[in-house]
Amino acid sequence: MTGRTRSLWAWGWQDKFPDDPARNGLAQLARLITPKATPALRDLPAREPNVPAPRVTIPDALQGLATQAPRDRAAHTRGRAFPDLVAGFANEYAGAPELVARPVNAAEVARVLEVAEQHRWCVVPFGGGTSVVGGVDSALARGDHAAVISLDLERCAGLHELDAESRLARLGAGTLGPALEDALAPHGFTLRHFPQSFEFSTLGGWLATRAGGHYATGPTHIDDHCHALELVTPRGTLATHRHPASGAGPEPTRLVLGSEGSLGVITEAWMRIVPKPRWRAQANVTFATFADGVAAVRALAQSGLQPANARLLDPDEARLHRVRFDGTSVLLLGFESADHPMTAWLSRALELARDHHGTVVSGPTETADVSRSNDAGAWRQAFFDAPYLQSALLSIGMLSDTFETACTWAQFAALHERVTTAMHAALSAECGGGVVACRFTHAYPDGPAPYYTFIGPLRIGDELAQWHALKTAASEALASAGGTITHHHAIGRTHAPWYRRERPPLFGTALAAVKAALDPAAICNPGVLT
């Protein structure tokens, strides 16, 4: 619809990838950030993918639903984790799916699953392909299956029904973030869920991975916005009951949320929507120490004020996102409402920040008509551009990646110390040194969700071993410090070893039983979750 082409290997739009002068500028910046690095421009991969011939032909039952076009298969080979970028940069598509199916409704999704079960092929549900944990990797899903079907939900999209009185919208699972907001806007509503992958990810993908979104407090995950949903499985359709709340046993919707395509395919959902905000009050606060900022965010999270934005950036994170360059930590604070001005809430929040040695450096300001304001700003734009930066850094010989967790406030200081110490040691061993930055993406009364970025020089030709050592160091540090292996990036295949250690063994047994009941032939995204 846009006339633009997504890159086969890098994040986002092909025409947005930096040109050579911009990459040279990035190389200069990388030298400043990591003085031991010697970044240099690498030749970009060929535009046409090197895709092997499919192992099977399209069955008659899927004629008109599926394609075997090489570029289509290449685009559905994997997600956008660092190993995916490395493989794409090498023009490696040996694991491409045999078919890409695009059903238009639940009945056609069921047909794809039926055909796959008959042929003992596996099916990988595919939304926007933005997984950073190996969640849509065809090669890893294949196992001993004769073929892989990538089931693209892009045609199961759009606003199907709106209940303005109840503030609910029925939406197709394949609806991309921007299209979803565009569909709701004429009715005066918004879902108000903006993950970093917003431009290229889908509602179904958010639900399947329990994505984190716009709100730093309050309704932080897509779970909180989901009213009911529909899951098509190889054994039938599971449509959850529509209600605002219920005490009738374990909640079926909660079983489907976060199932990552392993139990079936989410085809649509009723979502809780809200009126578009009219008032926004915001300010930026600096802290001489990160610890003071942490204490301020804890006070905010436990105050009941529920700011929409309460992102705390440590000094390195503030530099990376072009917010501050003076060595201070920064709290980006914001409140919003469709019903009333938020000045009083912001004023009280700033009092709490000052109580913890914060200095207000921007604001406070209140916008009475946010439809007329710039909803981006330096931080927001840098936030959405960060995945582009990761791809560009790879193209100049630099490794960059992120990981996130959640822990209690009482645990955080020790966890942060253990994680940063482990990552500095790993970066020293693997890269000769590097940067570890931290920010809080979300905050709860009982603990924060810290998000870490690490950057270091690559060993060309040994990128995957280098990344694996760093990822393992991070994951082991999180596990030993009592943090969860993921707050909102999902499990996929990358986090599976630590997830299986984290979850109660008996729950794993119960989950396997559910998988066997809904997908007895184990064709749905094998290797994920169970």
N, C-alpha and C positions, 0 to 999 in steps of 0.2 A: 504493500500500500504506500510505502514511503518512497519507493524507487531506489532505496539504498540497499547495499549488500553487506551482510555481516561477514566478518573475517572468519576464515576457516580455522585459524589457529589462535589468533589473539582475541582479547576481549573486545566485544562491541562492533561498531561500524568499521568496515574496511577503510572508508575514506577519512576516518578520524585518527587512524594510526599516525604517529608523528613522522614527518619527513626527515631527511638526513640532517639538515641544519638543526631541527628541533632535537633530534637524538644526540647530536654533538653537544648541544647545550645541556642536555640531561647528563651526558657523560661528565661534563665539567662539574655539575652539581654533585654527582655521585662521588667524585674525587674529594670534594669538600666534606661530604658526610662520612665517607670511609677513606681516609687518607692513604691506606695501603692498597687500595684498589687501583687497577689500571684499565678502566672501561674503554671499550673501543667498538665501533660499529661492526656488526656482523651482517653478512648477506642474508636478506630476508628469504623465506621459503618461496618456492614456485607457486604461482597463482592457481595452477591446476593440480589437484590432488593425485597422488599415486595410490589408486584404489584397486585392489585385486578383484577379479571376476567373482560374482556371487556363487555360492556353492549349490544353490537351488533356484528353481524358477518360481514365478508367482503362481500360486494355485488359482484355479478358476474362481473359487469362492471369494478371492480377494482382488480379482480384476476390477480396475476402476478405483480401488481403495489404496493400492500400494504401488510403489515405484522402486526401480533398481538403478535410477540415474546415479552415476558415479559421484557427482558433487553432492547430491542429496544424501547419499550414504556416508560420504566423508563428513558432512556437517552433523551427522547423528552418531558419530563414532564414540564421542566422549564429551565430558563437560569442560570446565575451565579451571580445574585445579592446577597447581604448578606442574606436576608430571604430565598433565594433558597439554599444557603450553609447550613443554619440551618436546613431546612427541609430535605435535602439530608443526612446530618450528622445523623439525627434521623431515617434514612431509611424510610421516609414517601413519598409514591407515590400514595396516594389515588386519586389524580387528574390526573393520567396518561391518555394520549389520548387513544381512543379505537383502532385507526389505525395509522400506520405510512406509508405514501404513498411516493414512490420515482419515480416520472415521469422522462422520459428521454428527453422530448421535450415539446414545448408549447401546442401541441395538447393533450398530456396526462395530462398536467396541467389543460387544459380546461375541460377534462373529469372528473377529480377529483372534480372540482368546480360544474360541472353539477350534478354529483351524490350527492354531499353534499346538493345542493339546493333542489333536489328532496326529500331527506330524512329529510330536515331541520336540518342537522348537521352543525357544524361550522368548519372552516378551519383555522389553524394557520400556516402561512408560516415559515419555519425553515431553517436557513442557517447554521451557526456554533454553534448556541445555546449559544452565549456569551452575550446576553442582560443582562444589569445590572439595568434595570428599569421595569422588569416585562413584557417585550414585547412579550415573547413567552410562557407565563404561561398558560397551558391548563386548569387548574382548574378555573382560573379567566376568561378565555374566554368562558367557558362552558355555564354559565347562565342557561337558560331553554332548551338548545339544548340537544337532546337525546344522542349525541355523538360528540367527537372532532376528527378531522383528523389532525395530524401533517404532513404538506406537506414539506418533506425534498428535497431540490434542489440539493443534492450532485451529482446526475447523469446528471443534466443540467449544465455541466461544460466544461471547456476547451477553448482553443483559436480556434475560428471558421474561422477567416479571418483577414488578416493583410494588411493594406494600408500604406506601408512604406513612400510613397511620401507625404501623408497627415498626417503621424504620427498618425494613428488611428488603433485600434484593436477591433474586435468584439469578445466578451467573454461571456461565459455562466455565469449566475448569481450565480450558485452554486460553482464557482471556489474559492478554498481557497487561501489565500494570498500567501503562499509559492509556490503553484502550478502555480498561475498566473505569478509570477516573473520568475519561471523556464521556462514557455512557451515563455515568451518574450525575455529572455536572449540570446538564440542562434541568434536572429535577431538584437541584439545590443540595445534593448530597455528595458525600465522599466516603470511601472506606477508611481513608486516613492510615494506610499501611504502606510505608515506603522503605522496604529493605534496600540495601546498597545495589542489589541486582534489579531494582524496580523496572528499569527500561526494558529488560530482556527476559524477565521471569514471569511466570503465570500464577493465577490463583490456585490451580491444582498443585503446582509445585510448592507453593507456600504452605498449603494444607498438608501435603505429603511429607514435608520436611520440618513442620512446626516453625516456620520462619519468624524471625524477630523483625519488628517494624519501627514505625515512626516514634511512638511514644516511649520516652525513657522511663516513665513510671506509669502505673495503672495498667491499661490493656497493652502489654508489651509484645505478646506473641499473637500470631494469627488465630490461635486457639480461642482467644478472648472475643474474636469477631465472628466466629463460626456459630451459626444457629442450628443448621442441619446440613447433611450432605448425602451424596449418592455414590456408592462404590460398586462397580461392576466386577464380579469375581468369576473364575471359571465354574463356580457352582451356583451362580445366580446373582441377583442384585440385592445389595444391602442398602436400603434407604432409611436413614435414621429419622426418628419421630421429631416433629416440629414443636418445640416448646421453649419458653424463655428459661426455664429451670425445672428440674424434676428430681425427686428422691427415689425414683423407681429403679433401684438396683444400680449396678455399674453402668456408666454412661456409654452407650454404643459409639457415639461420635468420638469419644476420647480414644477408643480402640483404633479408629481409622486414622486420626490425626497422628502424623509422624510415622506412618507405616511404610513410607518410601517406595511405594509400588510393589511391595512384597506380598501383599494380600489381595491385590486387584488394582483397578484403575478408577480413580476419582473422576467423575464426569461432570458433576455440577454441585453447587452448594448454595444454600440460603445464607447470606451474610448480614451481620448487623452493621448498618450504615449510620452515619451521623450527618447533621447539617454542616455545610461548609463553615469553617470558623469566620467570624466577623471581626473579632478583636484578638490582637496578639501583643503581648507585653514581653520585652526581652532585654537582656543585659549580658555583658561579659565581665567576669570577675577573675583577677589573677591572684595567685598565691606564691609566696616565696618558696614554699616547699610543697612537694606532692602530698605529703602526709596531711598538711593543713587542708588541702583540697579534698582529700578523702574524707576527713572528719566533717567538712561542710556538706558533702553529698550525703553522708550518712544522716546528718541532722535533717536535711531536706527530705530524704526518703522516709524518715520516721515522723515527719511533722504532719502528715496528712494533707499537705498542700498539693501534691500530685502535679508537679510541673510536666509539661509535654516534652520539654527538652532539658536535660541536665547532664550534658556530656562533659566529662572531665578529661582534659588532655595533659599528659605529662610534658616536660619541656621538649623532648625529642619528637613527640607526636605533634605538638604545636608547630614545630619547625617544618615537619614533613607536610602538614596540611596548610602551611602558609598563613597561620593564624597569629603566632607570636615568635619572635626571634631573640628574646632577651633572657632566656633561661628560666622563665617563670612557668608554672602550670596554669592552665586556663579552664575555667568553668563557663560553658556556653549554656545560658539559662533562658528558658522561654515558657510562657503560659499562653494558652489560647482558649477561646470560647465562642460559641455561636449565640450565646444568650446574654452575656454581660461583660463589661470591661474587667480587665484582670490586674489593674494597677495595685490593688490592695494585696493580692497574692504575691505579686512580684516584690512589692515593698517588704513584706514579711520575709520572703526568701532572701533578700539582700541583707536584712538584719541578721539572719542566721549565718550568711556567708561572712559578714563582718565580724561576727562573734568568733569566727575561726580564722581571723587575720586576713580575710580577703579584701582586695581593693577593686572597686568598680572602675573599669577602664573604658567601658562602652555602655551607653544607656544610663538609666533606664529609659526606654521608649515604649510607647503604646501606639499601635496602628489601629484605627477605628474601622477601616475597610481593607482587609487583607487582600481582597481581589484586585486592589489597585497597587499593591506593594510587590516588590521583588521577592519572590519566595525562595530565591537561591542564596545569594551571598557567598562569600569566599569559602566558608566552612562547608556549606551544603554542596557547592560545585566541586570542591576538592573531594568530598565524600563520594560522590558519584563517579568522579574521574579516577579514583584510586585503582580500580581494576585495570584501567587503561595503562596506568603507570607501571603496574607489575609486568605487563606484556612488553612495554617499551624497555624496561630495565633488563629483561631477559635478552632483548635484541642488542644490548651493548655489553653483555657479559656479566650482568649483576643478578643475583638471586634475591628475591623478595617474596615474602609470604606472611600469612597471618594465622593466628589461632585464638580461640576465645574460651571462656569458662564462666562459672559462677560459683561463689562460695559465700560463707557467712562473713559478717563484718569482723567477727572475732578471729576468723581464719585468714583474713586478707593479708595482713602485714607479713605473716610467715610465708604464705603462698607466693606473694609478690617477690619476696627476697629469694625464695627457692627457685622460682621460674627465671628471674632475671640472671641469677648466678649461673644456673644450668645453661641458659641460652648464650650468655657471654662466653662460657667455657667451650660450648659446642661451636660457636662462631669462630673462636680463636683456633680451635683444632681443625675445623673444616674449611674456613675461609681466610684465616690469618687475621681475624677480627671483623667487627661489624657493629650494627646498631640494633638495639632492642627498645622499642617504644611501647607505651601503654596508654590506653584511654578506657573510660567507662562508657559502654554503650547504653546500659540500662541499670537501674538501681531499684532495689526492693527494700522494704523495711528490715528484712533479715539479712540482706547482703547485696554486694554489687556483682555486675557482670563485666569483668575486665577483658579487654580485647588487645592482643599483642601483635605488633608488626616487627618483623626482623629483616634485615638487609645485610648482604655481604657479597664479596666477589665470587663469581662462579669458577669452577674448574671445568673448562670446556671439554666435553666428551665424558665427563664423570658427574654430570649434573644430578642424575637421579639418586646415586649413592650419597652424594653430598646432601641433597634435600632430605633423604630418608633419615640420615643421621640427625639432622636438625629437628625434623618432625618427631622422631622418637624421643629425643632429649626433652622437647617441650611436653609431649604427652606423658612421659614418665614423671616429669616434675609435677604436672597437674595432678596425676593420680596419687603420688606420694604425699602431696600437700592437702588432699581431700577435696579438690575441685572436681567438677563434672568435666567429662571429656569434651562436651560441646554445650553451649548455651543456645545457639541458633543456626549453626552450620550443618546440622544433621549428622548422621552416623556414616551412611554410605558404606564403602568398603575400607576406606582409610582409617576410620575411627573404630572399626568393628572389634579389634582385639581389646582395646581399653573399655569399650562399651560392655563387652561380655564379662569383663572383670568387675565393672561397676554395678551392673544390674544383679538383683538377687537370683541365684541359680534356679530356684523354683519358678520365678517369673519367666525365665528363659524357657523352661519346660512347658509352661502354660502357653507361651507365645508360639512355640513350635506346634503345639496342638491346634491352635487357632489356624496357623498356616496350613496344616494338614487338612483341616476341615474346609477351608475356603479354596485352597489351591493344592489338591492332593498330588498332582503330577509335578509340582514345584516348577512351574514355567514362568511365574511372575518374578522378574528381577532377581534371579537366583544370587545368593551370596550377600544379600542386603538384609540387615536387621536380625533375621533368625539364624 
